[in-house]
């Protein structure tokens, strides 16, 4: 379990876009607990884009379904943030998982992107971890997003993997580090490293030490990401 | 009958109501009969003409006859169809009986009515009207006899006895006329309805059309209602539950120095809130997944496949540039089919290790096939899940087939018409 009150070198700034006031209050608390300063709260995509322009935050936490259409306003805003302000990491929160949104978000660059189900905010520690990972330039994909991607690729090479290796692959795709994967599966880090080597070999993926490059390779294999 | 009391027919009100009604009815029946006679006279005369011409060619060949026949026979044919509309008018305005407008398919029945039955009715109508006129003449004989030169009356002294008999006979006949007229009108309505009216198959066809339309409306309305509930739940309960779980999570993360019992309570509440979110989410997805509206069937199905507790291979083959998108209600049914089928496999097909979902569009048909490698033996007549599924498929005119031999594998195949 990560230390919630870990000191961060400098105070990073975040904006939050969420139309439900109730949830926004809670989100602000969690984001502040993660060590961010919440500089703006937005109720719709327009306000979000204006706030990002004004504050140039390190992180934007964005709800997908917002006024006026309550469809995918958040995703479209997030895409435009990623085009215009690549330095701002974006974490999307969604009521349900849609791999196409994920594919769009990851299309150009997998660093500094997150896509989680809304209900994950309730697991405060894990959510804080994901917030920090995304702000640090990492990736945080919801297990369900990964599951959908795996369904799509439920074909040939994946069937060579053992059940345990599939678990590890899914956690890699979520953007977790070796230590994170080891903690999740309750195994040693060296065992995880061994699994990862096997997976990369079986899927003909290049070996990469940096976490985000590894995520990139895995996601590319799963059919998303550049 | 207040309207009848207004001027200029105020005097009618002075007649006793029963008699007044009888008179109104008689007037109507006579008008109906007279109009009928006029209309039936046309084919009667044409028949007569044609028959005379034909007889003429037999007994006394005339070079002009074929020319006249070439003119009169088409006229007869035109009358066979053309008289239908005036007849409909007669039934509607004089009797209040609505006959349906017959299309070309009813031509045989129109000929039968206008050229065969009509003339026979015309004879009856003629007899009735003749009886009426004769009765009137007889009943009023003592009136109009005064128009005869007085010499005649002087010469025929005994005429008063005959005239009295005639008057009585006329009055008796007059008394019979209303009953006869009513009977004839009833007969005409019966015959008109039977011949020109709606046939049983027409009526059934119309009923099927009506039912199809109303069922499509009901399916759409149910669909819209599901959408509304989904939206309400999303805006209300779901947000509240997430917020609740978040606050409990915050309490868990921040209040680290609480006694273990209290921590346990918070833990349990946190877990339950998260379970409630999951349950509500799956309920909402079962109602109508928002993703179906926003991103279509393909996306919604891959979500389903990903959440299934066993590995699912999903193949969706929908041409992207279809001339017309599948009707939303049909997409919802397809989604429901896959959702129920996967739930069913997870619940009942214990030996199943994998499932396969294939969705293809063949022209106007959306085909959904769900197969698993379990031990088979599934029976749609048992278990409400499969039954409800089949019913929902039938509600959009789809077909549902299932093959599940004991020993497996099980395959369910559903075909849905894409347009409603």
Interface residues (C-beta under 8 A of the other chain):
Chain A: X4 X20 X22 X23 X25 X26 X27 X29 X30 X33 X65 X70 X71 X72 X95 X96 X97 X98 X99 X100 X118 X119 X121 X122 X123 X124 X125 X127 X144 X147 X148 X150 X151 X152 X154 X155
Chain B: X231 X234 X235 X238 X239 X240 X242 X243 X245 X246 X247 X248 X249 X250 X252 X253 X254 X270 X273 X274 X277 X278 X281 X285 X289 X290 X291 X293 X294 X295 X299 X302 X303 X305 X306 X307 X311 X312 X313 X314
